[in-house]
Amino acid sequence: MPDITIRIGPRPGDLGAVLAMHGELYAREHGFDERFEAHVAHWLAAFAAALGEARDEPGAEPGRLWVAERGGEVVGTVALTDEGDGVAQLRWFLVAPAARGAGVGRKLLHALLDHARDQGFERVKLWTVGSLESAARLYLDAGFRCTERNPVRQWGHRLEELRYDLELG
């Protein structure tokens, strides 16, 4: 089996892979409906637009995407977006089932956090749902704290929406 490598994206097709993986895996594993995929698509489109605009401003970086690949297939993703005022947001963190348990998630998370520190961010935040326990363990191991819990009805379910924050300073 080929090794898993992590690279910086996006390359053509990467954002589509992020969207497809999220839509398919969250539907299969958590029963999320098409509104979840639309939510991801909305924020991916904003991310793509910001990346395009940044090309016209040397030195500007609105965010970064990391892609884990095995044999040319995308098996994991995570992104960091600049939310302003020294705050970055972790987004689109997902590892395909066939690649789980091999440390891919931890590698993606640490690549993102190293970059956030190098860029001088003071804090990284993220939003998730309570049913994603494996990801929550990674967040807590990296030093994140759960700072907010909200019961919500979204994507066809009653969920607990969670916010995690990591102070980098």
N, C-alpha and C positions, 0 to 999 in steps of 0.2 A: 504494500500500500504506500503511495507517495506521501512524503512529508507534507505537513501543513505549513504554509508560509503566510506571513502577514505583510501587506503592502499598503501604501498610502494611495487612496483613490481621490476622486472617482475617475475611472476610465469609462469610455462609452459602454453602456450597459450596466454599470455598477448600481446606479440609482434604481433602475428597473429591477435588478436582482434584490435589492433591499426591499422594495415594495412587494415583489412576488413572494419572497421568503416570509415577510411579516403577514401578508394576507393569508397565505396557505397554512403556515404553521400555527398561527393564533386561531384560525378557524378549526383546524384539526385537533389541536391540543387543548384549547380553552373554549371552543364554541363561539368565538367572536364572530359577529356578522359583518356585512360589507361596509358598515359605517366605520369600523376600525381601519380597514384598508383605505377608505376615503380620508380618514384623519391622517394616516401616515403619508398618503399621497400629497395632501395639502402642505404639510411641513417639509416634505422632500422637495416639492416644487419651489417653495420659498428658499430653501437651502441652495438649490441649483441656480436660482436667479441671483442670489447673493454671491455665489462663487463666480458667476459670469460678470457681474458688476465689479468684483474685486480685481479681475484681470486688467481693468482699465485704471486701477489705482495701485501703483507699485507699493509693496509693503503691507497692503491691507489683506487680512486673512479672516473672513467671517466664520470660518470653521474648517474642520478636517474630517475626512472619512477614512477609516481603516477597514481593510478587507482581508479576511482569512480565506485562503484558497488551498484546495487539495487537487492536484492534477488539473488545474485550470478551472475548477468548479468553485463557486463561492460557497463557503461553509460557515461563514460568520461575518458579522459587521458590528461596528460601533462608530458613532460620530460625536464630535464636539462642536457646539455652536456658541458663538460669542453673543451673550445676552446683554452686554454693556455693564458699566460700573464694576468691572473686575469679576463679573460672574460668567461662568461658562455652563452650558447645559449638556449633559450626556444624553444622547439619543440613539435610537435604532440599534440597541444592543441585543444581538441574537446569535445563537450558535445552532446550526442544524443538528438534528438528533444523531446522525451518523458520526459527528465530530465531537459530541459531548463527552466529558470525562477525560479528555486528553490535554486539558490545560489551556485550550484555545480562548475561552472566556476570560480567564485570568490574564493571559498575554495581551488580549485586546484592551482590557480595562487598564492594565499598567502602561501600555503604549499611550493611551489617552491621557492618563494622569501625569505621566512624565512630560508630555507635550504641554498640558495645561500649566504645569509648574514652569517649564521653560518659557512660556508665553507671558508669564507674570500674572496669571489669574489668581485672585484671592480665594475664590470659592467655586466649587462645582456642585450643581444641583441636578436632580433628575426626578422624573415622575414615573411611577410604575403602579402595578396593582398587587394586592396582597397574595394572590395565588402564585406568584412567580418566586417561590421560595429559594430555588437554587441561585437565582440572580441576587436575591436579597442577602444570601450568605456571602457572596463575593463582595457586595457593597460594604457590608459590615466588616469583613476581613480587611478591606482597604481603608477603613477608618470613617466611612460615611455614618451618619446618624439619621434615623427616621425623625423628621421634624414636623410632619403633618399627616393626619389620617382623615379621610373624608369618605363616608358612605356615598356611593353614586350608583345611578342606573345608566349604564352606557354599553354600547356594542352588544345589546341583547341580554345583558346580565345585571344583577345587583353585585357590585364589586366594592372593595375597599381600595380607594385611590391613595397612594402613599407618596410623600415627597421625602427624598433623602438629600442631605447636604454634607459636603466635605469642605472644611476650612483648610486652605493650603498654606496660609501664612504662618 
